[in-house]
């Protein structure tokens, strides 16, 4: 599970509470890794989990851990697709090389994971 601390008025919380529980999360690193993760999102009330997750970054967004606007989102992944590349410069080099050699560009590694 992946946990998020957010506020009750966000579009994401509203969508989840309206029954839109399927989610896609796009994760990008420094241009060398991209992932698409699909799963289910739920808005949950879990004081123990909130206390475990609470940190100075979260506290900068809210008026303390007891702020009534705080919501937890529990994201349970089902499937992920990951691409590991050589970054933007490596990508450009591969595309240029493919145009000159008529060979398929090496776009890096790709794999899928089911949870």
KETOR-581521 format. One line per field, with one value per residue (C-alpha): z, x, y; residue number from 1; residue in one letter. Coordinates in pm, 1 decimal, padded with zeros to 6 digits. Example, Ala and Ser with C-alpha at 12.3 -4.5 7.8 and 13.67 -1.06 7.14 Angstrom:
<sevexs>
c3 c(00780.0 | 00714.0)
c1 c(01230.0 | 01367.0)
c2 c(-00450.0 | -00106.0)
pos c(1 | 2)
code c(A | S)
</sevexs>
This chain:
<sevexs>
c3 c(00000.0 | -00064.2 | 00173.3 | 00108.6 | 00349.2 | 00180.2 | 00247.6 | 00228.7 | -00034.5 | -00301.2 | -00634.7 | -00570.6 | -00238.0 | -00395.0 | -00685.4 | -00456.4 | -00226.8 | -00536.4 | -00614.9 | -00860.2 | -00687.8 | -00982.0 | -01007.0 | -01214.2 | -01063.1 | -01287.8 | -01131.4 | -01300.4 | -01167.3 | -01314.8 | -01665.7 | -01635.8 | -01492.8 | -01563.4 | -01408.3 | -01445.6 | -01146.2 | -01144.0 | -00838.8 | -00600.1 | -00387.4 | -00069.7 | 00169.9 | 00518.2 | 00877.5 | 01062.4 | 01351.1 | 01414.0 | 01050.0 | 01048.0 | 01355.3 | 01187.7 | 00871.3 | 01034.3 | 00971.8 | 00945.9 | 00578.3 | 00649.6 | 00943.9 | 00716.7 | 00526.5 | 00823.9 | 01164.2 | 01348.4 | 01341.7 | 01471.3 | 01180.4 | 01067.9 | 00700.3 | 00701.8 | 00496.0 | 00434.3 | 00097.2 | 00084.1 | -00263.9 | -00321.7 | -00642.0 | -00872.8 | -01173.6 | -01266.4 | -01586.5 | -01563.2 | -01820.3 | -01738.7 | -01997.4 | -02047.2 | -01972.8 | -02208.6 | -02367.3 | -02413.8 | -02567.3 | -02815.0 | -02909.3 | -02968.8 | -03188.9 | -03392.2 | -03427.6 | -03543.5 | -03812.7 | -03949.4 | -03926.4 | -03987.2 | -03675.0 | -03397.2 | -03110.2 | -02777.8 | -02545.2 | -02234.6 | -02020.3 | -01980.1 | -01742.9 | -01588.3 | -01232.5 | -01087.8 | -00715.6)
c1 c(00000.0 | 00101.1 | -00030.5 | -00092.0 | -00183.3 | -00408.0 | -00694.1 | -01065.0 | -01133.4 | -00899.6 | -01035.0 | -00882.1 | -01062.4 | -01389.1 | -01347.4 | -01267.7 | -01561.3 | -01785.8 | -01692.7 | -01409.3 | -01174.3 | -00959.3 | -00645.5 | -00334.2 | -00022.6 | 00256.7 | 00601.0 | 00902.2 | 01252.7 | 01544.4 | 01438.7 | 01583.8 | 01278.4 | 00908.3 | 00634.4 | 00260.9 | 00087.9 | -00278.9 | -00481.8 | -00757.8 | -00770.4 | -00973.6 | -01019.1 | -00971.8 | -00981.6 | -00694.7 | -00547.4 | -00270.7 | -00156.2 | -00175.8 | 00047.4 | 00294.4 | 00302.3 | 00299.1 | 00616.6 | 00737.8 | 00642.5 | 00282.4 | 00263.6 | 00350.6 | 00022.0 | -00213.1 | -00288.2 | -00150.7 | -00229.6 | -00585.0 | -00679.0 | -01027.7 | -00934.1 | -00676.9 | -00762.1 | -00561.5 | -00566.4 | -00471.3 | -00357.8 | -00344.1 | -00153.2 | -00269.5 | -00041.0 | 00270.4 | 00457.6 | 00813.5 | 01054.4 | 01422.1 | 01591.7 | 01915.4 | 01747.9 | 01651.2 | 01995.2 | 02025.9 | 01678.4 | 01772.2 | 02092.3 | 01901.5 | 01644.4 | 01916.5 | 02110.0 | 01796.5 | 01732.0 | 02085.0 | 02111.9 | 01746.8 | 01773.7 | 01517.5 | 01625.0 | 01726.6 | 01469.8 | 01597.8 | 01436.8 | 01065.5 | 00881.4 | 00539.1 | 00448.4 | 00121.6 | 00067.7)
c2 c(00000.0 | 00356.2 | 00622.4 | 00991.2 | 01268.3 | 01522.6 | 01763.0 | 01688.2 | 01954.8 | 01818.6 | 01697.9 | 01355.9 | 01310.0 | 01424.3 | 01179.1 | 00887.0 | 00967.9 | 00981.9 | 00623.1 | 00673.2 | 00431.8 | 00321.1 | 00529.6 | 00566.5 | 00710.7 | 00833.8 | 00836.3 | 00991.9 | 01009.1 | 01198.3 | 01104.1 | 00755.4 | 00579.4 | 00609.6 | 00399.1 | 00366.4 | 00212.9 | 00116.1 | 00028.7 | 00127.1 | 00440.5 | 00478.5 | 00767.7 | 00624.6 | 00744.5 | 00576.6 | 00774.3 | 00521.1 | 00534.4 | 00915.3 | 00928.1 | 00692.1 | 00903.8 | 01246.8 | 01448.1 | 01808.3 | 01827.4 | 01721.7 | 01961.6 | 02254.0 | 02200.2 | 02161.5 | 02315.1 | 02013.5 | 01644.6 | 01707.8 | 01937.3 | 01826.3 | 01879.6 | 01597.5 | 01291.7 | 00976.3 | 00807.0 | 00441.4 | 00339.4 | -00036.2 | -00112.8 | -00393.0 | -00352.5 | -00155.6 | -00096.3 | 00036.8 | 00177.5 | 00232.3 | 00453.2 | 00640.3 | 00972.9 | 01252.5 | 01285.9 | 00909.7 | 00906.1 | 01179.2 | 00995.7 | 00671.2 | 00847.4 | 01021.0 | 00695.2 | 00511.1 | 00772.6 | 00731.9 | 00351.1 | 00253.2 | 00035.3 | 00032.5 | 00260.5 | 00104.1 | 00256.0 | 00076.7 | -00189.6 | -00246.2 | -00476.8 | -00531.8 | -00630.5 | -00762.3 | -00718.1)
pos c(1 | 2 | 3 | 4 | 5 | 6 | 7 | 8 | 9 | 10 | 11 | 12 | 13 | 14 | 15 | 16 | 17 | 18 | 19 | 20 | 21 | 22 | 23 | 24 | 25 | 26 | 27 | 28 | 29 | 30 | 31 | 32 | 33 | 34 | 35 | 36 | 37 | 38 | 39 | 40 | 41 | 42 | 43 | 44 | 45 | 46 | 47 | 48 | 49 | 50 | 51 | 52 | 53 | 54 | 55 | 56 | 57 | 58 | 59 | 60 | 61 | 62 | 63 | 64 | 65 | 66 | 67 | 68 | 69 | 70 | 71 | 72 | 73 | 74 | 75 | 76 | 77 | 78 | 79 | 80 | 81 | 82 | 83 | 84 | 85 | 86 | 87 | 88 | 89 | 90 | 91 | 92 | 93 | 94 | 95 | 96 | 97 | 98 | 99 | 100 | 101 | 102 | 103 | 104 | 105 | 106 | 107 | 108 | 109 | 110 | 111 | 112 | 113 | 114 | 115)
code c(X | X | X | X | X | X | X | X | X | X | X | X | X | X | X | X | X | X | X | X | X | X | X | X | X | X | X | X | X | X | X | X | X | X | X | X | X | X | X | X | X | X | X | X | X | X | X | X | X | X | X | X | X | X | X | X | X | X | X | X | X | X | X | X | X | X | X | X | X | X | X | X | X | X | X | X | X | X | X | X | X | X | X | X | X | X | X | X | X | X | X | X | X | X | X | X | X | X | X | X | X | X | X | X | X | X | X | X | X | X | X | X | X | X | X)
</sevexs>
